[in-house]
Structure formats: structure tokens, C-alpha cells
Amino acid sequence: MSFLLLLLCGLAGGLLGGMGLGGGTALIPLLTLVCGVEQTAAQGINLLSFLPMSAAALAVHAKKGLLAKEGLASLTLPALVFSVLFSLLAAALPARALSKGFGVFLCILSGSILRESLSRKNFPEREKYFSKGYGQTRKPMLK
């Protein structure tokens, strides 16, 4: 596996992660399909790369005022608990099962995004959103 190939995969994952789109959604398939890394190793690499990427993205989003702090604990605490629980589960599962589960997740996610983008009811809002620029018509999700 070449350094350049890994560098390009990291670039793609970092680009998407920096935009808040979930770099692992791209990084894990890139590592497994392009670089031939086993699913469990790819997920571990993703978790390690997630820490500095999320810290940098969080700092940028906070500086731009795109974070709402209210309700943060009620979101973060269950996420931490379930992250630990499902990490233990993932460590016990065979790589093939993780790969299939991740593939199903990506299919569901893709279908959901496609359905949302094709929905007519959201078309006027989308036009307003893009005509004014990013973040000017949407409020933070957590209040």
C-alpha cells in the first residue's frame, strides 16, 4: 500500500470530516476498497483520525458561531455510553459482519439523502438557503 494512496484517502476523509459530513463515511470505504485494509483496522484508523479532525472542525464551527451549547449534555452523554457499548460489540464481531453492516448503513444513508434532495416540498427552502450563503438561513439544531 503506497504512502500517496493513504495520503489521498486521508485527504478525502479530512475534507468531508472538516465540512461536518462524517469523514468516516468516506474514509472507511476508501481504506477497505481502495487500500485493501481490513474492516476492523479501517474502523480503528477512522477513530484515531476522527479525534484531531473533529477537534479542528469544532474549533472552526465555534469560532463562526455555528454551535448551540444548550442541550449538549443530553446529546453527548448517551452518545458516549453507546459509543463504548457498540465499540465493545464491534470488537467481538467478525470483520465480514462489520463490513456488511456498514454497507447497509451507507445504503440507507444514501437513500435518505437522495430522497431528501429530490423532495419537492423542500425545494423553495433549498433555493433560499443557497442564494443567501451557508448558515444564514438555518439555525443551530440544538437549542
N, C-alpha and C positions, 0 to 999 in steps of 0.2 A: 504494500500500500504506500503510495508516494506522499511525501510531505505536501506537495502542491494540491493534491486531491483532497487531503484532510483540511488544508487551509481554505479551499473553496467551499467545502461543506460547512466549516465553521463560519465563514463569511455569510453564507446564505442563512444559517441559523441565527447568527447575530443580527443580521438585517431585519429579519422577521421578529425576533425577540425584542429588539430595540423599538419597534413600532407597536409592541404590545400584542402581537398576533400569535404568540406562542412559538418561540423558536424551535422547540422540541417537535412541533408538528411537522417541521421540515427537516430538522437535524436527524431525528431517528430514522426516517425512511432513507435519507441520503447516506447515512452511515451503514445501514443494513443493505440497501440495494446497490449503491454505487461503490462503497468501500469494502463490502463483504464482512462487516463487523457483526458478530452475533447479537441478537436482540437484547439479551440481558446486559451485555457490555455497552451497547449503544444507549440503553436507558441510563446506565450508570454515568457514562460520559455526558449525556444530556443533563443529568442532575448536577454534575460538577460544573459544567459550563453555565448552567442556569444561575448560579449564585452571583458571579460578577456581572452577568448580563442584566439580571433583574435589579441589582443594586444601582447600576448605572442608569437604567431606564427609569427607575423610581426617582432618582435624584433629578433627572431632566423633567419628568412629569410634575414633580413637586415644585420645582423652580418656575414652571409655567402656570402653576395654579390649577392643575388638572386633577388634583386629588381632594377628595372629601374625607375627612377623618371620622365623622360621625358614623357609627355602625361598624367601624372597622374591626373591633374586637369580636363582634358576633359573627363576622365572616372569617376572621383569621383563626380563632381558636378551634372551631370544628375542622377547618382545613388542615391544621397542624395534626390534630388527632387522627383524622382519616388518612393523611399522608403517611404517618408512621404505620398504621394498621395495614394499608394496602402495599406499602414497601415490604413489609414482612411477608405478605401474601405473594407479591411478585418474586421475591427471593426464593420462595418454595415452589413456584410453578416452573415447568419446563419452558425453554426459550420458544419453542414452537407455539405453545398456548399463548404466550405474551404477544408473539408476532401476529397471530390470528386475531386476538382481542384488540390490538392496536389498529389492525387493518379494518375491523368492523367499526371501531370508533371513528376512524378517518372517513369511512364511507358515510356514516350517519352525519358527521360534521359537514362534509361536503354537500350532502343532500339538503341539509338545513340551510346552509349559506346560499346554495343555488335557489332554493325555494324562496328565500327572503329577497334575493336580488331580482327575481322575476315577478314578485308580487306587485300588482298594480296599486294596491292601497298605500304603499309606501313611496311611490314614485314622486309625488309632489314634495314630500319631506326631503327626499334624497336630493332633488334638484335645489331646494333651498339650502341644504347643508353644504353642497359642493360649491354653489355660487358665492357663498359668503366666506368660505375658507374653513379649514379644520378647526373644530372646537368652538366655533362661535354660535352655533345654534343648539348644541347639545349641552346638557347639564351633567355633572358627575353622577354616576349611578348610585353611589352611596350617599345618603343624606343623614 
